[in-house]
Amino acid sequence: MNTWRNASLAVTAAALLALTTACGQDKGTESPNGQNVGNASPAGQAGSGYDTDSGYGSDTGYGSESGAQSAKSKQAGQLAVWDSKKLGKVLTDSEGFTLYRFDKDTASPPKSNCEGDCAKIWPVVPAGNVTAAAGTDDALIGKVTRADGTQQLTIAGWPMYRYAKDAKPGDANGQGVGGTWFASDPNGKKAAVNADGPAGGEQADLAGLSVRKDPELGNIVVDKRGMTVYRFKKDSAWPMKSACTGACLSKWPVVAPLAKNDVSGVTTKGFVTFNRPDGLKQQSIDCWPIYTFSGDTKPGDTNGQGVGGTWYAVSPEAKLVGAPK
């Protein structure tokens, strides 16, 4: 009996050692300044919502007003259609602000799944005082009652939203965010161009993670859509923790888990799935959680580089690119 128990303990210990070795115990954890600090705690914990020290910014945009909260109550008025060269025909409100739909919602029956912090980033468009855009079918206009009892505009059953980071008419910064948010066309469908990935399939053959040579940053990691992959200096690799939570994730969506054979030119050391406390599953490389940036609207964008002095593109070896030493 003792022999069996000892053998069982040995197997358990070996499994734990393999995991800890994979995720940094053998090499220490990289601190925000790039130094090894052994098995340290995260360099920073998650901020509270929009605090300016959180590394993901506090501005919410939306015209000249105070941001998402003021946008929330705005009626859509006379809808219009904007013919965007990048996105095709896009539905807008009376002021020319882009209207969006969310893949996690449903159109039949209409239902919104954007609540709480989500609705701060994606203000709902109220139902009522809405007129169909010229040349469109007014029968497509409807409404859905939200969980809080308010009524939201729907187009062909899809709940409509604005994006708090659209600062002026004609902006479409929400297009493709998280792979789930898209500008709406006049019929409630996703805006045709770039709705399901890069236009024309130009990036269709990319691996889940691969390497792109950026003219300024050099070799950096990109996802299957060709979008730049980032790391957050406030995260830690051992113990593996993410300091990007809540509203931060609307701006910095996690990279979903991938298979090792869906990687080209990128290290698979410490290539493990991070089971986040919020229930999301996130890919890591060299045990560092990785993200994309909602402000990058097309392949090749690196708008997240250096944001807040805490977000940086990732090298094929999982290092921070261009971060101050």
SVG drawing of the C-alpha trace seen along z (x, -y; Angstrom):
<svg xmlns="http://www.w3.org/2000/svg" viewBox="-43 -69 60 71">
<polyline fill="none" stroke="black" stroke-width="0.4" points="0.0,0.0 2.8,-2.4 4.6,-1.6 1.4,-2.4 0.9,-5.7 4.5,-6.8 4.3,-6.1 1.1,-8.1 2.6,-11.0 5.6,-10.8 3.5,-11.0 1.5,-14.0 4.7,-15.8 6.2,-15.1 3.1,-16.5 3.2,-19.6 6.9,-20.1 6.3,-19.8 3.6,-22.5 5.6,-24.9 8.7,-24.4 6.6,-25.2 5.3,-28.4 8.4,-30.1 9.5,-28.6 12.8,-27.5 13.5,-31.0 11.8,-33.4 9.1,-35.8 9.8,-38.9 8.9,-42.0 7.5,-45.2 11.1,-46.5 12.2,-43.3 14.2,-42.0 13.8,-38.5 12.3,-38.6 12.0,-34.9 8.5,-33.6 7.1,-37.1 3.5,-38.2 2.1,-40.2 3.7,-43.6 0.3,-45.3 -3.2,-44.3 -6.3,-45.1 -7.4,-48.7 -11.0,-49.7 -12.8,-50.3 -11.5,-53.4 -8.8,-54.5 -6.0,-56.2 -3.3,-54.0 -4.8,-50.8 -2.9,-51.1 -5.9,-50.9 -7.0,-54.6 -9.9,-56.5 -11.2,-58.4 -14.4,-57.2 -14.8,-59.6 -18.2,-59.9 -18.4,-63.3 -18.0,-66.4 -20.0,-65.0 -18.8,-63.2 -18.7,-59.7 -20.7,-56.5 -23.0,-57.7 -24.2,-60.7 -24.5,-58.7 -26.7,-56.2 -29.9,-58.3 -29.5,-59.6 -32.3,-58.8 -31.3,-57.7 -33.7,-60.0 -33.6,-59.9 -31.4,-57.0 -29.1,-57.4 -26.8,-55.2 -23.1,-56.0 -21.3,-54.5 -17.9,-53.6 -15.2,-52.6 -13.8,-50.2 -17.0,-48.7 -19.6,-49.2 -23.0,-50.6 -23.2,-51.4 -26.2,-52.4 -25.8,-55.6 -28.0,-57.7 -29.1,-61.2 -25.8,-62.6 -23.8,-60.3 -22.5,-58.0 -22.1,-54.3 -24.6,-51.8 -23.3,-48.3 -24.5,-44.8 -23.1,-42.1 -22.6,-38.5 -23.6,-37.3 -27.0,-38.8 -29.9,-37.1 -32.3,-38.4 -34.9,-35.7 -36.1,-36.3 -34.4,-39.7 -32.2,-39.6 -29.3,-41.8 -26.5,-40.1 -24.6,-43.3 -25.1,-44.5 -23.1,-46.3 -19.6,-47.2 -20.3,-46.1 -23.1,-48.7 -20.7,-51.4 -18.4,-50.7 -21.3,-49.9 -24.1,-52.3 -27.5,-51.0 -29.6,-52.9 -33.0,-53.6 -36.2,-52.6 -38.6,-55.3 -38.2,-58.5 -36.6,-56.5 -37.3,-57.0 -36.0,-54.6 -33.2,-55.7 -34.2,-56.8 -34.6,-53.9 -34.7,-51.3 -37.6,-49.2 -39.2,-50.7 -40.6,-47.3 -37.1,-46.3 -37.3,-48.7 -38.3,-47.2 -37.5,-47.1 -36.5,-44.7 -37.1,-45.1 -33.8,-44.8 -33.2,-43.2 -33.5,-46.6 -36.9,-47.3 -35.7,-49.9 -36.4,-49.4 -33.6,-49.2 -33.8,-49.8 -33.5,-46.7 -32.9,-46.4 -34.1,-43.1 -34.3,-41.9 -30.7,-42.8 -30.2,-45.1 -28.3,-48.3 -25.5,-50.0 -23.0,-52.9 -19.3,-52.6 -18.0,-54.9 -14.7,-55.2 -16.2,-56.7 -15.4,-60.4 -17.0,-61.9 -19.4,-61.1 -17.9,-58.6 -15.8,-56.8 -16.1,-53.0 -13.5,-52.1 -15.8,-49.3 -15.6,-47.3 -14.3,-43.8 -13.7,-44.4 -13.3,-41.1 -14.3,-39.3 -17.9,-39.9 -18.8,-43.6 -19.6,-44.8 -21.1,-47.9 -24.6,-47.2 -25.6,-47.6 -29.1,-49.1 -30.7,-45.6 -29.2,-44.6 -26.5,-42.4 -22.8,-42.9 -21.1,-45.5 -19.9,-43.5 -16.2,-44.3 -14.0,-42.9 -17.0,-41.5 -15.6,-38.1 -11.9,-38.8 -9.5,-40.6 -11.0,-41.7 -10.6,-39.5 -9.2,-36.6 -5.7,-38.2 -4.9,-36.8 -7.0,-33.6 -4.0,-31.2 -2.4,-32.6 -1.9,-30.3 -3.6,-31.0 -0.4,-32.7 2.3,-33.7 5.0,-36.4 4.7,-39.6 7.7,-42.0 6.6,-45.4 8.6,-48.3 9.1,-50.0 8.8,-47.2 10.5,-44.3 9.1,-40.8 5.9,-40.7 3.2,-38.1 -0.2,-38.4 -3.3,-36.3 -5.2,-34.5 -6.7,-37.7 -3.3,-39.4 -4.1,-41.5 -1.2,-42.5 -0.9,-40.5 0.0,-42.3 1.2,-41.7 0.3,-43.7 3.2,-44.6 1.0,-44.4 0.4,-40.7 2.6,-38.0 3.7,-34.6 4.3,-32.8 2.0,-32.7 0.0,-33.2 -2.3,-36.2 -4.0,-38.8 -4.4,-42.4 -6.8,-43.2 -10.3,-42.6 -13.8,-44.0 -14.0,-46.9 -10.3,-46.5 -11.3,-43.3 -13.6,-45.3 -10.5,-47.3 -8.0,-44.4 -9.8,-41.2 -8.1,-37.9 -6.6,-35.6 -8.7,-32.4 -6.9,-29.1 -5.2,-27.6 -3.7,-24.2 0.1,-24.0 0.0,-22.9 -1.8,-26.1 1.3,-28.2 4.0,-29.3 7.3,-30.9 6.2,-31.6 7.5,-29.9 5.4,-27.1 7.3,-27.2 4.8,-27.7 2.0,-27.4 -0.8,-26.8 -4.4,-27.8 -5.0,-30.3 -8.4,-29.6 -9.2,-33.1 -11.1,-33.8 -13.8,-35.5 -14.5,-32.2 -12.8,-33.2 -10.1,-30.9 -7.0,-32.7 -4.0,-31.6 -0.5,-32.3 3.0,-32.0 5.9,-31.5 3.1,-31.6 2.3,-35.3 -1.4,-36.0 -1.8,-37.5 -4.4,-40.0 -5.4,-41.9 -6.4,-45.6 -9.8,-47.0 -8.2,-50.1 -6.5,-48.1 -9.1,-48.1 -7.1,-46.3 -4.2,-43.9 -0.9,-45.8 -2.3,-48.3 -0.1,-48.7 -2.2,-51.3 -1.9,-49.5 1.9,-49.8 3.0,-51.6 -0.5,-52.5 -0.3,-53.7 3.4,-52.6 2.1,-49.1 0.9,-47.5 3.4,-46.3 3.5,-44.1 5.0,-40.6 8.1,-39.1 8.1,-35.5 10.0,-34.7 7.1,-36.2 9.1,-39.2 7.8,-42.8 8.8,-44.7 10.0,-48.2 9.4,-48.4 11.8,-50.7 14.4,-48.8"/>
</svg>
